[in-house]
């Protein structure tokens, strides 16, 4: 049963306000099924494809039920990849923005000490990969005593990546009176066993996959030869002239080859694969979200963890060998009810993978001819015009929720005996400012960050230049980060 809109759920004003800014108007099918039960603290096993809106399905109730005053983490969300951990953290931060919910991500290849410092702050929700989460638990830097919610996201992928033992070891250490939610695109036996072992009468929710794969996405297949693929790619992009496009390749070498070809041809593009440093991968992801470039050439590392509202075209330069990857890749377009298009290039060798995909998704891909020369030439002027302009991102959720928010930097913190409540007490006394205008506060040893909401940043900045906190004069400036 899908309720009409988010106003039907008994959500706090802060969460409702964030959903309005984020343009969450009507719940998707999975959200309609999950949110009422999750708000009532029921254990849930949810089978739902990527792109169905499942992150918000658990993030909204968890943010709603988290107690702001509690300093220790109340929710732990486990994800199989670093990219997805960061994506989920961002989604939770956006949904919990006006409730001042502090969410952080823990994952490998980032300094442990930096995460340890952040975990010392008041943190409501921790999102992490199993390996690094376990690391923090074993070293005593992640306190589990107040965990009330455990979410296991993409459980089938955890299994594929060999994380299931670590997930089980983490579950063993959690308080037993918690709520557990498991989300998975498929439900292999091992995942089912895990659910039965650690959950209390879970509600089973199964969202039909077929609708998600077909309703908003047009699926096209173009048959070609390997050595024609680059020329075909250029012709297809000219004719389609997408707002933004992800081109998926099966190997790092192919990503590098396609990237070199397109860059040479003047395309606004970047690449993403496992051979890049983690920092570079995040920078590319963020750049794509911000609209800094139009074409992203990537391996499957990007098929999960990219949630961008307006990817208009996905091109499978190589047919994925795993049928599930086809759903994850093409699920990057046609999101949030928008129309999208997925074009797959297939050689005769790849035909067997195409057949396997078609059996899996339950329909045939629409076979089309490569664009004719005349059509390409007629489309070229419009393509050239768009390729030289910057991509306009009309629907970047994080940018929307942050547009009236200013992050202020103060040069004092715990060592000066300053606490979050001291900032609230002082800032809320400024004429024209109330406690509702104050967002997330992070107090470190020698510095602090305070988010000012509702466009009041410059007002607070000006007032604080001549105001003391706990009798101490602190330097204040707009934060760079």
RODREN-540818 format. One record per residue (C-alpha): residue in three letters; residue number from 1; x negated, y negated, z. Coordinates in nm, 4 decimals, m for minus. Last residue first. Example, Ala and Ser with C-alpha at 12.3 -4.5 7.8 and 13.67 -1.06 7.14 Angstrom:
 resn resi       c1       c2       c3
  SER    2  m1.3670   0.1060   0.7140
  ALA    1  m1.2300   0.4500   0.7800
This chain:
 resn resi       c1       c2       c3
  UNK  481  m3.4982  m2.3355   0.3624
  UNK  480  m3.6257  m2.6941   0.3603
  UNK  479  m3.4410  m2.7913   0.6756
  UNK  478  m3.3100  m3.1492   0.6885
  UNK  477  m3.4966  m3.3304   0.9651
  UNK  476  m3.4948  m3.3727   1.3412
  UNK  475  m3.7793  m3.4541   1.5795
  UNK  474  m3.6759  m3.3777   1.9351
  UNK  473  m3.6500  m3.6224   2.2264
  UNK  472  m3.5956  m3.4251   2.5458
  UNK  471  m3.3404  m3.5207   2.8131
  UNK  470  m3.1485  m3.1964   2.7653
  UNK  469  m3.1206  m3.2914   2.3980
  UNK  468  m3.2049  m3.6573   2.3342
  UNK  467  m3.0344  m3.8828   2.0801
  UNK  466  m3.1877  m4.1482   1.8526
  UNK  465  m3.2667  m3.9401   1.5419
  UNK  464  m2.9713  m3.7197   1.6392
  UNK  463  m2.7161  m3.9801   1.5221
  UNK  462  m2.8605  m4.0042   1.1706
  UNK  461  m2.8868  m3.6274   1.1235
  UNK  460  m2.5349  m3.5787   1.2636
  UNK  459  m2.3822  m3.8241   1.0133
  UNK  458  m2.5974  m3.6826   0.7318
  UNK  457  m2.4757  m3.3292   0.8006
  UNK  456  m2.1006  m3.4028   0.8440
  UNK  455  m2.0039  m3.2472   0.5068
  UNK  454  m1.7699  m2.9989   0.6727
  UNK  453  m2.0372  m2.7922   0.8478
  UNK  452  m2.3652  m2.8620   1.0297
  UNK  451  m2.5942  m2.5600   1.0484
  UNK  450  m2.8486  m2.5816   1.3322
  UNK  449  m3.2063  m2.4566   1.3103
  UNK  448  m3.4474  m2.4489   1.6036
  UNK  447  m3.8194  m2.4789   1.6630
  UNK  446  m4.0909  m2.3859   1.9136
  UNK  445  m3.9782  m2.0509   2.0538
  UNK  444  m3.6823  m1.9893   1.8211
  UNK  443  m3.3216  m2.1090   1.8537
  UNK  442  m3.0945  m2.0263   1.5590
  UNK  441  m2.7554  m2.1981   1.5533
  UNK  440  m2.4846  m2.0947   1.3055
  UNK  439  m2.2187  m2.3576   1.2411
  UNK  438  m2.1242  m2.6836   1.4143
  UNK  437  m1.8367  m2.8872   1.2692
  UNK  436  m1.5817  m2.6992   1.4824
  UNK  435  m1.7611  m2.8286   1.7963
  UNK  434  m1.6406  m3.1767   1.6975
  UNK  433  m1.7997  m3.4702   1.5108
  UNK  432  m1.6492  m3.8150   1.4368
  UNK  431  m1.8312  m3.9824   1.7285
  UNK  430  m2.1283  m3.7642   1.8367
  UNK  429  m2.0341  m3.5744   2.1549
  UNK  428  m2.0102  m3.2402   1.9670
  UNK  427  m2.3815  m3.2722   1.8808
  UNK  426  m2.4966  m3.2828   2.2448
  UNK  425  m2.2864  m2.9994   2.3875
  UNK  424  m2.3357  m2.7768   2.0819
  UNK  423  m2.7131  m2.8279   2.0843
  UNK  422  m2.7338  m2.7535   2.4565
  UNK  421  m2.5135  m2.4454   2.4051
  UNK  420  m2.7725  m2.3022   2.1639
  UNK  419  m3.0423  m2.3111   2.4328
  UNK  418  m3.3347  m2.5446   2.5055
  UNK  417  m3.5860  m2.4478   2.7746
  UNK  416  m3.8657  m2.6408   2.5958
  UNK  415  m4.0339  m2.3075   2.5188
  UNK  414  m3.6975  m2.1805   2.3912
  UNK  413  m3.6708  m2.4391   2.1141
  UNK  412  m3.8098  m2.7668   1.9866
  UNK  411  m3.8968  m2.9233   1.6525
  UNK  410  m3.5387  m2.9470   1.5241
  UNK  409  m3.4444  m2.8449   1.1671
  UNK  408  m3.0986  m2.9231   1.0312
  UNK  407  m2.9122  m2.7017   0.7808
  UNK  406  m2.6457  m2.8995   0.5963
  UNK  405  m2.3169  m2.7366   0.4949
  UNK  404  m2.0538  m2.8887   0.2656
  UNK  403  m2.1659  m2.6943  m0.0432
  UNK  402  m2.2556  m2.3817   0.1516
  UNK  401  m1.9321  m2.1902   0.0962
  UNK  400  m1.9318  m2.2677  m0.2732
  UNK  399  m2.3041  m2.1992  m0.3228
  UNK  398  m2.2680  m1.8600  m0.1534
  UNK  397  m1.9694  m1.7650  m0.3676
  UNK  396  m2.1256  m1.8593  m0.7012
  UNK  395  m1.8219  m1.9113  m0.9230
  UNK  394  m1.8790  m2.1686  m1.1847
  UNK  393  m2.2386  m2.0853  m1.2580
  UNK  392  m2.3328  m2.2893  m1.5624
  UNK  391  m2.6152  m2.1326  m1.7608
  UNK  390  m2.8759  m2.3851  m1.8672
  UNK  389  m2.8655  m2.4903  m2.2324
  UNK  388  m3.1068  m2.3788  m2.5071
  UNK  387  m2.9396  m2.0402  m2.5541
  UNK  386  m2.5946  m2.1996  m2.5868
  UNK  385  m2.6708  m2.4063  m2.8956
  UNK  384  m2.8665  m2.1272  m3.0625
  UNK  383  m2.5762  m1.8846  m3.0070
  UNK  382  m2.3189  m2.1272  m3.1499
  UNK  381  m2.5377  m2.1754  m3.4599
  UNK  380  m2.6056  m1.8007  m3.4958
  UNK  379  m2.2486  m1.6691  m3.5007
  UNK  378  m2.1984  m1.7016  m3.8775
  UNK  377  m2.5400  m1.5451  m3.9369
  UNK  376  m2.4606  m1.2441  m3.7155
  UNK  375  m2.1212  m1.1940  m3.8852
  UNK  374  m2.2855  m1.2058  m4.2288
  UNK  373  m2.5499  m0.9517  m4.1272
  UNK  372  m2.2881  m0.7029  m4.0054
  UNK  371  m2.2654  m0.6240  m3.6317
  UNK  370  m2.3437  m0.2573  m3.5512
  UNK  369  m2.0405  m0.0360  m3.6088
  UNK  368  m1.8056   0.0513  m3.3251
  UNK  367  m1.7267   0.3620  m3.1215
  UNK  366  m1.4848   0.2975  m2.8302
  UNK  365  m1.6087   0.5081  m2.5404
  UNK  364  m1.3939   0.8152  m2.4886
  UNK  363  m1.1901   0.8657  m2.1693
  UNK  362  m1.2006   1.0485  m1.8354
  UNK  361  m1.4850   0.8664  m1.6622
  UNK  360  m1.6794   1.1876  m1.5945
  UNK  359  m1.5997   1.3593  m1.9246
  UNK  358  m1.7025   1.0448  m2.1111
  UNK  357  m2.0278   1.0194  m1.9146
  UNK  356  m2.1191   1.3834  m1.9951
  UNK  355  m2.0459   1.3256  m2.3641
  UNK  354  m2.2656   1.0119  m2.3620
  UNK  353  m2.5485   1.2073  m2.1972
  UNK  352  m2.5283   1.4703  m2.4734
  UNK  351  m2.5403   1.1982  m2.7441
  UNK  350  m2.8690   1.0592  m2.6105
  UNK  349  m3.0799   1.2490  m2.8676
  UNK  348  m2.8557   1.1159  m3.1492
  UNK  347  m2.9386   0.7637  m3.0318
  UNK  346  m2.6921   0.5637  m2.8228
  UNK  345  m2.6605   0.1882  m2.7601
  UNK  344  m2.3942   0.1158  m2.4961
  UNK  343  m2.1868  m0.2019  m2.4856
  UNK  342  m1.9990  m0.2969  m2.1668
  UNK  341  m1.7546  m0.5873  m2.1751
  UNK  340  m1.5923  m0.7819  m1.8955
  UNK  339  m1.2562  m0.9308  m1.8033
  UNK  338  m1.2169  m1.0854  m1.4580
  UNK  337  m1.0275  m0.9201  m1.1708
  UNK  336  m1.3034  m0.9664  m0.9129
  UNK  335  m1.5562  m0.7897  m1.1314
  UNK  334  m1.5340  m0.7196  m1.5043
  UNK  333  m1.9112  m0.6849  m1.5189
  UNK  332  m2.1559  m0.5235  m1.2738
  UNK  331  m1.9358  m0.2121  m1.2749
  UNK  330  m2.0927  m0.1210  m1.6103
  UNK  329  m2.4143  m0.0300  m1.4340
  UNK  328  m2.2595   0.1536  m1.1390
  UNK  327  m2.0172   0.3470  m1.3598
  UNK  326  m2.2919   0.4451  m1.6051
  UNK  325  m2.5181   0.5382  m1.3147
  UNK  324  m2.2636   0.8006  m1.2077
  UNK  323  m2.3153   0.9826  m1.5393
  UNK  322  m2.6845   1.0285  m1.4726
  UNK  321  m2.9046   1.0125  m1.7828
  UNK  320  m2.8180   0.6458  m1.8375
  UNK  319  m2.7891   0.5594  m2.2081
  UNK  318  m3.0734   0.3224  m2.2979
  UNK  317  m3.0147  m0.0397  m2.4054
  UNK  316  m2.6999  m0.0181  m2.1926
  UNK  315  m2.5674  m0.3706  m2.2428
  UNK  314  m2.3533  m0.5386  m1.9751
  UNK  313  m2.1606  m0.8523  m2.0722
  UNK  312  m1.9632  m1.1236  m1.8928
  UNK  311  m2.1569  m1.1295  m1.5647
  UNK  310  m1.9329  m1.3811  m1.3902
  UNK  309  m1.8852  m1.3064  m1.0230
  UNK  308  m2.2328  m1.1907  m0.9369
  UNK  307  m2.2655  m0.9039  m0.6945
  UNK  306  m2.5941  m0.7316  m0.7641
  UNK  305  m2.6735  m0.4788  m0.4931
  UNK  304  m2.6433  m0.1673  m0.6991
  UNK  303  m2.7105  m0.1574  m1.0710
  UNK  302  m3.0232  m0.3667  m1.0155
  UNK  301  m3.2581  m0.0786  m0.9262
  UNK  300  m3.1045   0.0918  m1.2307
  UNK  299  m3.3730  m0.0654  m1.4505
  UNK  298  m3.3405  m0.4287  m1.5504
  UNK  297  m3.3361  m0.6948  m1.8198
  UNK  296  m3.1524  m1.0035  m1.6918
  UNK  295  m3.0292  m1.2500  m1.9535
  UNK  294  m2.8888  m1.5998  m1.8838
  UNK  293  m3.1533  m1.7750  m1.6742
  UNK  292  m3.1495  m2.0186  m1.3801
  UNK  291  m2.7800  m1.9419  m1.3223
  UNK  290  m2.7973  m1.9441  m0.9423
  UNK  289  m2.7108  m1.5749  m0.9255
  UNK  288  m2.9815  m1.4897  m1.1794
  UNK  287  m3.2407  m1.6931  m0.9878
  UNK  286  m3.1406  m1.5209  m0.6635
  UNK  285  m3.1906  m1.1762  m0.8175
  UNK  284  m3.5242  m1.2808  m0.9719
  UNK  283  m3.6474  m1.4214  m0.6379
  UNK  282  m3.5328  m1.1051  m0.4590
  UNK  281  m3.7310  m0.8872  m0.6995
  UNK  280  m4.0341  m1.1145  m0.6707
  UNK  279  m4.0318  m1.0781  m0.2912
  UNK  278  m4.0039  m0.6996  m0.3196
  UNK  277  m4.3113  m0.6859  m0.5443
  UNK  276  m4.2330  m0.5645  m0.8949
  UNK  275  m4.2782  m0.2021  m1.0052
  UNK  274  m3.9237  m0.1144  m0.8986
  UNK  273  m3.7715  m0.3130  m1.1833
  UNK  272  m3.6288  m0.6570  m1.2640
  UNK  271  m3.6862  m0.8731  m1.5662
  UNK  270  m3.6155  m1.2361  m1.6521
  UNK  269  m3.4510  m1.4136  m1.9461
  UNK  268  m3.3714  m1.7426  m2.1239
  UNK  267  m3.4189  m1.6112  m2.4768
  UNK  266  m3.6795  m1.7830  m2.6949
  UNK  265  m3.7581  m1.4936  m2.9321
  UNK  264  m4.0880  m1.4237  m2.7515
  UNK  263  m3.8924  m1.3971  m2.4273
  UNK  262  m3.6598  m1.1483  m2.5931
  UNK  261  m3.9396  m0.9253  m2.7214
  UNK  260  m4.1450  m0.9376  m2.3990
  UNK  259  m3.8363  m0.8578  m2.1879
  UNK  258  m3.7420  m0.5674  m2.4140
  UNK  257  m4.0922  m0.4160  m2.3802
  UNK  256  m4.1190  m0.4754  m2.0047
  UNK  255  m3.7764  m0.3206  m1.9428
  UNK  254  m3.8700  m0.0291  m2.1700
  UNK  253  m4.1883   0.0353  m1.9708
  UNK  252  m3.9980   0.0169  m1.6418
  UNK  251  m3.7742   0.2976  m1.7649
  UNK  250  m3.4027   0.3671  m1.8216
  UNK  249  m3.3121   0.0233  m1.9576
  UNK  248  m3.0151  m0.1925  m1.8576
  UNK  247  m2.9474  m0.5313  m2.0176
  UNK  246  m2.7532  m0.7613  m1.7834
  UNK  245  m2.5745  m1.0544  m1.9469
  UNK  244  m2.4564  m1.4029  m1.8624
  UNK  243  m2.2354  m1.6463  m2.0499
  UNK  242  m2.2473  m1.4034  m2.3401
  UNK  241  m2.3151  m1.4897  m2.7073
  UNK  240  m2.1362  m1.1716  m2.8278
  UNK  239  m2.2498  m1.2203  m3.1901
  UNK  238  m2.6015  m1.3406  m3.1065
  UNK  237  m2.6390  m1.0848  m2.8240
  UNK  236  m2.5357  m0.8021  m3.0588
  UNK  235  m2.7793  m0.9062  m3.3322
  UNK  234  m3.0745  m0.9338  m3.0907
  UNK  233  m2.9940  m0.5971  m2.9323
  UNK  232  m2.9610  m0.4346  m3.2761
  UNK  231  m3.3070  m0.5599  m3.3733
  UNK  230  m3.4469  m0.4177  m3.0472
  UNK  229  m3.2625  m0.0848  m3.0881
  UNK  228  m3.3631  m0.0092  m3.4476
  UNK  227  m3.6704   0.1989  m3.3528
  UNK  226  m3.4589   0.4292  m3.1304
  UNK  225  m3.1950   0.4909  m3.3978
  UNK  224  m2.8379   0.3686  m3.3595
  UNK  223  m2.4816   0.4586  m3.2557
  UNK  222  m2.2881   0.1709  m3.0998
  UNK  221  m2.0536   0.2549  m2.8096
  UNK  220  m1.8066   0.0048  m2.6615
  UNK  219  m1.6259  m0.0050  m2.3258
  UNK  218  m1.3946  m0.3027  m2.2576
  UNK  217  m1.3867  m0.3661  m1.8841
  UNK  216  m1.0954  m0.5010  m1.6766
  UNK  215  m0.8725  m0.1986  m1.6547
  UNK  214  m1.1117   0.0778  m1.7506
  UNK  213  m1.3625   0.1718  m1.4818
  UNK  212  m1.1556   0.0533  m1.1881
  UNK  211  m0.8436   0.2246  m1.3120
  UNK  210  m1.0254   0.5561  m1.3540
  UNK  209  m1.1702   0.5653  m1.0038
  UNK  208  m0.8527   0.6275  m0.8072
  UNK  207  m0.8947   0.4828  m0.4582
  UNK  206  m0.9085   0.7451  m0.1843
  UNK  205  m0.8531   0.6483   0.1768
  UNK  204  m0.8850   0.9067   0.4512
  UNK  203  m0.8039   0.7913   0.8056
  UNK  202  m1.0590   0.9415   1.0429
  UNK  201  m0.9445   1.1575   1.3339
  UNK  200  m1.2518   1.0669   1.5455
  UNK  199  m1.5777   1.0629   1.3506
  UNK  198  m1.9222   1.2131   1.4064
  UNK  197  m1.9087   1.5745   1.2925
  UNK  196  m1.6220   1.5480   1.0480
  UNK  195  m1.7824   1.2509   0.8728
  UNK  194  m2.1262   1.4135   0.8467
  UNK  193  m1.9691   1.7280   0.7047
  UNK  192  m1.7899   1.5195   0.4405
  UNK  191  m2.1187   1.3521   0.3449
  UNK  190  m2.2902   1.6904   0.3160
  UNK  189  m2.0020   1.8271   0.1023
  UNK  188  m2.0312   1.5470  m0.1558
  UNK  187  m1.7701   1.2686  m0.1422
  UNK  186  m1.8085   1.0378  m0.4424
  UNK  185  m1.8166   0.6566  m0.4605
  UNK  184  m1.8794   0.6459  m0.0836
  UNK  183  m1.7775   0.4313   0.2106
  UNK  182  m1.7951   0.5610   0.5684
  UNK  181  m1.6434   0.3692   0.8598
  UNK  180  m1.7166   0.4452   1.2248
  UNK  179  m1.5585   0.2663   1.5243
  UNK  178  m1.7608   0.2943   1.8447
  UNK  177  m1.6918   0.4694   2.1749
  UNK  176  m1.9862   0.7097   2.1335
  UNK  175  m2.2526   0.4393   2.1749
  UNK  174  m2.5192   0.4884   1.9061
  UNK  173  m2.8336   0.7010   1.9367
  UNK  172  m2.6981   1.0136   1.7636
  UNK  171  m2.5746   0.7952   1.4734
  UNK  170  m2.9339   0.6820   1.4090
  UNK  169  m3.0619   1.0415   1.3859
  UNK  168  m2.7750   1.1242   1.1491
  UNK  167  m2.8645   0.8346   0.9192
  UNK  166  m3.2276   0.9469   0.9270
  UNK  165  m3.1240   1.2982   0.8264
  UNK  164  m2.9036   1.1603   0.5432
  UNK  163  m3.1759   0.9456   0.3931
  UNK  162  m3.2837   1.1788   0.1102
  UNK  161  m3.2242   0.9312  m0.1713
  UNK  160  m2.9373   1.1330  m0.3155
  UNK  159  m2.7782   1.1593   0.0326
  UNK  158  m2.8007   0.7865   0.0943
  UNK  157  m2.6505   0.7416  m0.2553
  UNK  156  m2.3513   0.9517  m0.1525
  UNK  155  m2.3098   0.7387   0.1627
  UNK  154  m2.2746   0.4179  m0.0396
  UNK  153  m2.2128   0.2140   0.2785
  UNK  152  m2.2265   0.3681   0.6257
  UNK  151  m2.0508   0.1230   0.8589
  UNK  150  m2.0978   0.1526   1.2350
  UNK  149  m1.8922  m0.0724   1.4601
  UNK  148  m1.8896  m0.1251   1.8369
  UNK  147  m2.2655  m0.1601   1.8910
  UNK  146  m2.3198  m0.3130   2.2368
  UNK  145  m2.5993  m0.0831   2.3628
  UNK  144  m2.7716  m0.0555   2.0254
  UNK  143  m3.0615  m0.2956   2.0934
  UNK  142  m3.2889  m0.3240   1.7892
  UNK  141  m3.6473  m0.4083   1.8948
  UNK  140  m3.6931  m0.0956   2.1077
  UNK  139  m3.9687   0.0497   1.8917
  UNK  138  m3.7594   0.3556   1.8087
  UNK  137  m3.4530   0.1442   1.7200
  UNK  136  m3.6582  m0.0943   1.5043
  UNK  135  m3.8108   0.1944   1.3061
  UNK  134  m3.4724   0.3613   1.2759
  UNK  133  m3.3339   0.0445   1.1138
  UNK  132  m3.6391   0.0369   0.8844
  UNK  131  m3.5825   0.3895   0.7577
  UNK  130  m3.2005   0.3730   0.7436
  UNK  129  m3.1850   0.0567   0.5281
  UNK  128  m3.0344  m0.2331   0.7142
  UNK  127  m2.7479  m0.4645   0.7980
  UNK  126  m2.7359  m0.6007   1.1531
  UNK  125  m2.4277  m0.7904   1.2767
  UNK  124  m2.3823  m1.0230   1.5746
  UNK  123  m2.7359  m1.1518   1.6241
  UNK  122  m2.8349  m1.3843   1.9113
  UNK  121  m3.2041  m1.4282   1.8521
  UNK  120  m3.4572  m1.1601   1.9544
  UNK  119  m3.3657  m0.9752   1.6335
  UNK  118  m3.5172  m1.2630   1.4345
  UNK  117  m3.8525  m1.2198   1.6057
  UNK  116  m3.8506  m0.8429   1.5395
  UNK  115  m3.7638  m0.9103   1.1747
  UNK  114  m4.0720  m1.1318   1.1337
  UNK  113  m4.2869  m0.8810   1.3227
  UNK  112  m4.1828  m0.5949   1.0906
  UNK  111  m4.3173  m0.7832   0.7889
  UNK  110  m4.1056  m0.7067   0.4779
  UNK  109  m4.1766  m0.3998   0.2641
  UNK  108  m3.9044  m0.2090   0.4513
  UNK  107  m3.5596  m0.3334   0.5413
  UNK  106  m3.3750  m0.5242   0.8138
  UNK  105  m3.0966  m0.7666   0.7174
  UNK  104  m2.9458  m1.0289   0.9466
  UNK  103  m2.5974  m1.1501   1.0361
  UNK  102  m2.5118  m1.4421   1.2628
  UNK  101  m2.1410  m1.5156   1.2787
  UNK  100  m2.0643  m1.8862   1.3191
  UNK   99  m1.6850  m1.8309   1.2935
  UNK   98  m1.6965  m2.0766   1.0031
  UNK   97  m1.9562  m1.8718   0.8144
  UNK   96  m1.8218  m1.5237   0.8922
  UNK   95  m1.7111  m1.4512   0.5350
  UNK   94  m2.0226  m1.6163   0.3886
  UNK   93  m2.2665  m1.4580   0.6361
  UNK   92  m2.0996  m1.1204   0.5779
  UNK   91  m2.1405  m1.1511   0.2004
  UNK   90  m2.5046  m1.2590   0.2391
  UNK   89  m2.5851  m0.9641   0.4696
  UNK   88  m2.4123  m0.7299   0.2236
  UNK   87  m2.6275  m0.8591  m0.0649
  UNK   86  m2.9467  m0.8368   0.1427
  UNK   85  m2.8737  m0.4772   0.2421
  UNK   84  m2.7758  m0.3945  m0.1189
  UNK   83  m3.1099  m0.5155  m0.2487
  UNK   82  m3.2977  m0.3249   0.0221
  UNK   81  m3.1340  m0.0004  m0.0830
  UNK   80  m2.9377   0.2870   0.0775
  UNK   79  m2.7162   0.0736   0.3051
  UNK   78  m2.6473   0.1071   0.6789
  UNK   77  m2.4232  m0.1452   0.8551
  UNK   76  m2.4643  m0.1861   1.2315
  UNK   75  m2.2073  m0.3925   1.4209
  UNK   74  m2.2023  m0.5431   1.7704
  UNK   73  m2.5605  m0.6745   1.7898
  UNK   72  m2.6474  m0.8316   2.1264
  UNK   71  m2.5628  m1.1940   2.2126
  UNK   70  m2.1890  m1.1551   2.2802
  UNK   69  m2.0168  m1.4985   2.2683
  UNK   68  m1.8921  m1.4562   1.9092
  UNK   67  m1.6973  m1.1363   1.9736
  UNK   66  m1.6828  m0.9406   1.6459
  UNK   65  m1.3295  m0.8350   1.5525
  UNK   64  m1.2713  m1.0762   1.2632
  UNK   63  m1.6220  m1.0327   1.1223
  UNK   62  m1.5757  m0.6525   1.1295
  UNK   61  m1.2279  m0.6828   0.9762
  UNK   60  m1.3508  m0.9031   0.6863
  UNK   59  m1.6796  m0.7176   0.6275
  UNK   58  m1.5145  m0.3758   0.5900
  UNK   57  m1.2907  m0.4424   0.2886
  UNK   56  m1.5188  m0.7335   0.1887
  UNK   55  m1.7902  m0.4830   0.1006
  UNK   54  m1.5326  m0.2549  m0.0680
  UNK   53  m1.4342  m0.4966  m0.3425
  UNK   52  m1.3775  m0.2387  m0.6154
  UNK   51  m1.7026  m0.3159  m0.7963
  UNK   50  m1.8578   0.0169  m0.6961
  UNK   49  m1.6138   0.3045  m0.6829
  UNK   48  m1.4035   0.4038  m0.3824
  UNK   47  m1.3816   0.7008  m0.1490
  UNK   46  m1.3182   0.5650   0.1989
  UNK   45  m1.3546   0.7625   0.5202
  UNK   44  m1.2178   0.5506   0.8052
  UNK   43  m1.2294   0.5451   1.1857
  UNK   42  m0.9540   0.3224   1.3233
  UNK   41  m1.0245  m0.0062   1.5004
  UNK   40  m0.6859  m0.1705   1.4362
  UNK   39  m0.8497  m0.4317   1.2133
  UNK   38  m1.0032  m0.1371   1.0239
  UNK   37  m0.6584   0.0140   0.9686
  UNK   36  m0.5122  m0.3124   0.8309
  UNK   35  m0.8272  m0.3873   0.6222
  UNK   34  m0.8711  m0.0495   0.4501
  UNK   33  m0.5736   0.0034   0.2170
  UNK   32  m0.5287  m0.3554   0.0982
  UNK   31  m0.9059  m0.3975   0.0712
  UNK   30  m0.9341  m0.0819  m0.1430
  UNK   29  m0.6579  m0.2009  m0.3747
  UNK   28  m0.8039  m0.5491  m0.4117
  UNK   27  m0.6734  m0.8105  m0.1682
  UNK   26  m0.5243  m1.1238  m0.3201
  UNK   25  m0.6734  m1.4686  m0.2805
  UNK   24  m1.0441  m1.4361  m0.2035
  UNK   23  m1.1466  m1.7718  m0.3506
  UNK   22  m1.4628  m1.7985  m0.1356
  UNK   21  m1.3291  m2.1281   0.0046
  UNK   20  m0.9976  m1.9593   0.0876
  UNK   19  m1.1707  m1.6553   0.2404
  UNK   18  m1.3831  m1.8880   0.4580
  UNK   17  m1.0726  m2.0677   0.5853
  UNK   16  m0.8978  m1.7401   0.6639
  UNK   15  m1.2032  m1.6252   0.8643
  UNK   14  m1.2102  m1.9461   1.0699
  UNK   13  m0.8302  m1.9542   1.1153
  UNK   12  m0.8352  m1.6068   1.2709
  UNK   11  m0.6839  m1.3183   1.0764
  UNK   10  m0.3445  m1.1603   1.1294
  UNK    9  m0.3215  m1.0080   0.7841
  UNK    8  m0.0424  m1.1355   0.5576
  UNK    7  m0.2426  m1.4517   0.4743
  UNK    6  m0.4859  m1.2265   0.2879
  UNK    5  m0.2348  m1.1734   0.0078
  UNK    4   0.0469  m0.9509  m0.1131
  UNK    3  m0.0205  m0.6337   0.0828
  UNK    2  m0.1457  m0.3330  m0.1087
  UNK    1   0.0000   0.0000   0.0000
